[in-house]
Amino acid sequence: MPCQDTPGVRFTFSAELTVPRALRGLMGARHAFRAEYRELAVENWEMPQAIPAYLIALAVGELEQRDITERSRVWAAPKVVRAAAADFADVGRMMAVGDDLFGPYEWERFDMLVLPPSFPFGGMENPLLTFLTPALITGDKSMAWVVGHELAHAWTGNLVTNANWTDFWLNEGWTTYAEWRIHEAINGRDATALEIALRKRGMARDLENFARSGQSQYTALASHVPAATDPDDIFSRVPYCKGALFLIALEQAVGRERFDTFIRLYIARFRFQSITTAQFLDFVAVELPGVLEEVQAWRFVYGPGLPGNTPEVASPLIAEVEEQARISAVPSQQMIAGWSPRQWKLYLELLPRPQTPELVSGLEGRFSLSTHKNTEVRQAFLLLASESGYSAAEPAIEEFLATYGRTVYLKPIYQAMAQTVKGLTWARCVFERVRAGYHPIAVAQVERVLKESAARLQS
């Protein structure tokens, strides 16, 4: 979550990178030229469109490229670039859907860079060069929805930007909604409903944590963050999911056709501008009169938690997973035939905690979930194992923590490990061994988890 600049200030720029000749220097900007001089190379870049400072990005490394479409390519380390191009092959379809729903793509290209595993986020939407975690490369496109999210930022976030971080939901809530619309156009309504259900579960955990810590004010969409507060300490899925659900409520109130017209009007009206929540609500009041009152918008925007009229989702894909989770027995291969990785993730999250060693062991023995190719399925199983005290999974947990630096994966596992004095000692030992491979943001977040766990155990 960017926090050190003023997003309302936008500017153009040009830049020059001098790098070792054997490496490539990349920027989130338009490439002008590369000139080579003996052992060095100079890369020249220019950004003709005004952007906020948090979207300036550069990277240097041993990188190769693969073109996916005329408007998109992927950059990555040589050993992963081919796999990345295969997993992100649907980006052309995603861009076509975005053009149709939100208006013309205005950034010339949508190039992607796969970063090292220490990258602490799923992605970062830098114009012309989106940064992505290698955890998305699964071999079956099952994590490509993250690419859809970062692409959607091209319209909601990069083109229309929140004016300050109090209005962060205007970036992330809108982008999550736009991502779901892209997802639906490509994968269908049932798969999208499953995705929404997963996001709501993640948000529910954040809502509970805020309530437990007496910080429910941060569950309003327009929530003020005091200057002395590190936004990383209160970062959550609330602006993303609650914001998107608010937009779904507006859509359902006026109908999709009318709301789609509104979306294009909104983006066209505020393109290359930074706006506040008040400006957005004023625009809604003019273009969709009466809808704010109908959905009780103030409960979403200024109230804590989720309003009673928050949209619900249903899908056969969700129902069959819920049925299996209620049984609390190891399903047969036939029962879960055809399950997607997202169904597996939901199933593992729905299982009550703690589970019996027999069930956890049975799941691992039958489905090898600790080595599942989908990173989020693997993380969900290892979290279940840790929360259930299943010691046989400890080597796999340690390997996972040493491999990935994405904070949304790390924090829940470290929290689960540190529930007892013995577990806290283990968590500290693992962290000290692997912390050099984490980004400073991830280091700070894990340190905070361990400090809070220690205080709780001492009280």
N, C-alpha and C positions, 0 to 999 in steps of 0.2 A: 504494500500500500504506500504510494508515494506520499511524502509528508514534508519535505524540506523546502518547497518552493511555493510560489503563488500561481496556481493553475490559470487564474484569470489573465495573466500576462502571456501574450503569444508573440512569437517573432520568427523570422526566417534566419538562416545562417549558411555559411560555407565553412568547410574544414579541410585540413590537410593532415594525413596520418603518415608518419615515416616509420616503416617497419622493416625487419629483416627480409631480404629478398625471397627467402624460402617460404615465408608466411604470407597470409592474406590479412589485410586490415579492412574491416567492414564497418559501415555505419547505417543507422536508420535514416537514409537520405538517398538522393539520386547520385549515382556514380558518374563522375565527370571523366576521369582518366586515371591510369596507373602508369607511372614512369619508373624505370629501373636504372639504378646507378651503382655499378659494382656490387657490393654486398647488401645494398639497401633498395627499398622501393618506396615510392611516394604515391599514396592514394588520395585523390581529390574528390570531395563530396560537396553537394549543395542541396539545401532544403528550400525550395521556392515557396512552400506553403507555410503559413504561420502556425507554429505548434507551441504548446506550453513546455517549460523546461524539463518536466519529469519524463518527457518522451524522447529526450536526446539519449542515444545509445551508441556504443561502439564496442567492437570485439576484434581481437587479433589471435590468430592461431593457424595451425596446420589444417587447412580446410579445403574440401572439395565441394563442387556444386552439381546438382542434377536438376534439369528443367522439368517441371511438371506440366505447365501450360505456357502459353505465350506471355501470361501475366504473372507467373509464379514459378519460383525455384526454391530448392532447399539447399542450405549449406550445412555441412557437418564434418566431423572427423572422417577420414577415409574409410575407417572400418565400419562406420554405421550409416554412411550417406545413402547407400543403395536401399537399405531397409527403411530408412526414414522416408525416402521418396515413395516407396511402395505403400507405407502406412498412411501417408498424407495425399494419396493419389486423387482423393475426392475433392480437393480444394477448388478445382475448377467448377464443379457442380455447386459447391457452397457459394462461390463468388457470383455465379449466375443467379442463385436464389436471392442473395443479398441485393444485387442490382435490381431485381424485380420487386422486392418487398420495400426496400429502403431508399431507392434512388441510385443513380450511377455511382460506381466506386470511383473516388476522386483522388486516389493516391498513386496512380500509374501502375504500380506493381504490389503484389503481396508475396514478398520473399520471407523465408523462415530460416532461422539459425538454431540448430540443436546444440545446446550448451553442455558442459560437463555435468555429471550427476550432482555436484554440490549446489547447483542452481536451486535457490530455496522456494521457487514458485512453480506452478504449472506452466505459466507463460507470462510474457510481458509484451504488450501490444504496440511496440515502437513502430511508427509508420514506416513502411517499406522494408522493415526487417524485424519481424516478430521473433522474440526469444522463446525457446521451448525447452522443457526438461526432456532428457532422454528416456525418462520413465514412460513416455507416451509411445515408444516404439515397442510394439507387442507382436507384430507379424500378422495381425488380423484386423487392423484398423479400429479396434475396439476402444481406443483412447482418442480417436480423432475428433471427438466432440470438443476437446480442449482447443484444437485448432479452430473449430467453428466459433468458439467464444472469442478468441483473440481476433479473428477476422471480423466478427460483429462490431468490435471496438472501432473499426475503421469508420463506422457511421456514428456510433454512440460511445463517446469518450474522446476519440481523436478529432472527429469532425464537429460534434457538439460536446462540449466539455463542462464538467462541474466547475463553477466559479471558485469554490473553496471546498475544503475537505468536510465541512458540515454537510455539504450536498453530494457526498461521495456516491450515494445511491443513484444519482442521475447518470453517472458513468456505469456502475456495475449492475444496478437493477435493470436499467434499460438494456445493457449488453446481455445479461442473462436471458431476458425475455427474447431479444433478437436471436440469440443462440438457439433457444428452444424452437423458434419459428423455422430457423434453418434446419435444425434437427428433424422437425416434423416433416418438412418438405422432402427430405432425403430418406428418412427411416420410418415415417408413419406416425400416427397419433398414439398408438399403443406404446411404442418404444419411447416416445417423448413423455408420455404420462409416467412411465417407469423412471425416467430421468428426473422428472419433477419430484416424484415421491422420494427418491434418494436425496435430493437437495433439501427437501423439507425435513427429513430425518436429521441431516447434518445441522441444519439451522436450529432444530429443536434442542439439540445438545448445547448449542451456543446460548440459546435463550435460558436454558436451565443453569448454565454456568454463570451468566450475568445475574440471574435472580439470586443464586446462592451467594454471590460475592457482593450483593447490594448495589449492583451497577445496572439496573434495568433501564436507566435513562439511555443507555447505549443501544437499546433495542428499538428505539424510534428511528424512522428513516432519516429525518432531519435532526440529528443529535449533535449537540455542541461538544467539541473536544477541547478541554482546557489547554492552554498553551504549554503547561508543564507536563502534560501527559504524552507519553510516547505512543503514537497511534498503533504501533505494532503490538502493544500490550492489550489493546482493546479491539484488535482486528477480529472480524468474525464473518460468518456467511449471511448475517442479517441484511446488510445493504444489497447483497446479491439476490437472495431468494425472496425476502419480504418485498423488495422493490419490484421484482418480476411478478410476484403474485398480485401486487397492487395494480400493475398494468394489465394483468389478465382480468382482474375485476372490472377495470374500465372497459376492456374489450368486450367482456360478456354483457355488460350493461348496454352498450350501444350496438353490438353486433360486429363481427369481424370485418365485413366489407367497409363499414363506416370507419372503424378504427384503423384499418390499413390506409385509408385516405388520410386520416389524421397523422399517422406516422410520417408519411412522406411530406406533409405540410410542415410538421414539426422540424424535421431534419433540414428541409429547404429553408425554413425561416431562420434557424439558428446556426446554420453551417459556418464553420470557422469562428464560432463565438463561444464564450464561456458564460454559463447562465446559472442562476440560483433556483432553488426549489420554488420560491415565490413566483419567479418568472414563468416557470413551467406550469404551476397551478393557474396562473392568470391566463396563460395560453389555452389550457384545457377549458377553462370557464368560458372563453370566447368561442372556441371551435366546437366544443361539445357541451353546450349549455345544459345545466342541471345534473350532469353525470357525477360531479364531485359530491353533491348532496346525496345522490342516490346510493353511492357506494360508501358513504361516510368516510371520505378521504382523510379527514383529520385524524381518524383512528389509526390509519396506516402511517401517515406522515409524521405526526407529532405524538402519538400514543405508544406506550411500551407494548411489547409482545405482539401477538397476532390477534386481529379483530375476529369477532365471531362469524363474520361474513367472508372470511378468507376463502378463496376458491379451493374446492377439493378436486382430486384427480382419481380416476379409476381406470383399470386396464386388466384384461385377462392375464397379462404378463405379471402383474402385481398379485392378483388373486391366487395364482397357482404357487407363487413363492410363499405367500402368507400361509397357505394351507400346509405346505411342507414344514415351515418353521413352527407351526402349532403342534405338529406331531412330535417334535423333539426326538427324532430317531434318524439314524443315518439313512438317507434316501437311496434307493436303488438306481443303477444306471438308467433303467427304463423310466423311472419317475422324473428324472431331470434331463432326459434326452432333449437336445435342442436349446437348453438354457444358454442365454447370452451371459457374458461376463458381468453385465450390469444386474442381471437377475441373481447371479451368484453373490455379488456384493450385498444386495438387499437381503438375501437369505441369511448370510453370515451376520449382518447387523441386527436382524430380527430375532435371532436365537437368544433366549434369556441368558443372563449372566449370574453367577458362573455356571458353565456347563460341566457335565460330568467328564472325567478323563476318557471314559469309554466312547462318548459321542465325538469328542475332539479327535481322539485316536482313530476312530472309525472313519471320520471324514478324511483325515490325512491318508489313511491306508487305502481307501477306495478311490480318492480323487487327487491325491498328491497336491493339495492346495498350497503347501508351503513353497512349492516351486512353480506355481501357476504362472503362465507367461504374461498374464495381465497383472500389472503392478498393484492395482487397487484391490483385486481379489486376494492377492498374496498378502497385502497389508491388512485387509479385513480379517483374514484367517489368523494371522499372527497376533493381531489384537485380541481376537476371541481366545486364542491359546493363552496369551499372557493374562487376560482378565479371569481366566478359568484356572490359573495355576498349573498349566500343563507343561511340566518341566522338560519333556522330550523335545519341545519346540525351541528351547533356549538357543541352541546353535543357529537355527534358521533366523531367529529374531536378531541375534547379534550380527549375522551376515547382512540382513536387510538394513539394519541401522548403519552399518559400515558402507553400504552401497549407495544409499539415496540420502540426499540432503534437503528434500522438500519438506517444509515445516508441517504441512497438513498431514503428512505421514508420520513424522517423528514424534510430535507432541503427544498424541494419544497413546502411543506405545510406551514412551518414557513414563507417562502418567500411570499407566497400568502396571508397569514394572515396579514403580516406587510406592506401592500401596502398603508395603510392610517394611520394617527396618532392614530385614535381609534383602528384600527386593530393591530398596533404595541404595544399599551398598552395591548391589549388582549393577543397577542403572548407572551409578557414578563411575564404576569401574569401566563399563562399556563406553560411556561418554568420553572419559579421559583418553581412552585408546583411539577413538575415531574422530574426535572433535576437530583435528587438524584438517580433515576432509570436508568440513561444513563451512558454509558461508557465515560471516559474522552475524547476520540476522538470525540464522538457525541456531548458532551457538548461544546467542542471548536468550532466545525463546526456550531452549532446553534448560539453560541455567536457571531460568525463572521457574520452570516446572519443578526442577529438583529442589530448589530453595523452598517453594511453597509446600512440597511434599514433606520436606524435613520439618518445617514449622508445624504442619498438621500432626505429624507423628510425635512430636515433642509436647504437644498441648494436652 
